[in-house]
């Protein structure tokens, strides 16, 4: 249990790998990107 252990989060950080204990952080889509400003509502 430490830097040499492949299965722990600390070991993953030390090795620079990802897995179940250290998943990759997904980029979130900004709410502004979802809304299309060019389209206007009909009055």
SULWO-V215178 format. One record per pair of residues at least 6 apart in sequence whose C-alpha atoms are under 6 Angstrom apart, sorted by the first residue. I is the first residue (numbers start at 1). J is the second residue. D is the distance in whole Angstrom. If there is no record, write none. Layout:
i->I j->J d->D
i->I j->J d->D
This chain:
i->2 j->11 d->6
i->3 j->10 d->6
i->3 j->11 d->4
i->3 j->14 d->6
i->4 j->11 d->6
i->5 j->11 d->5
i->9 j->21 d->5
i->9 j->22 d->6
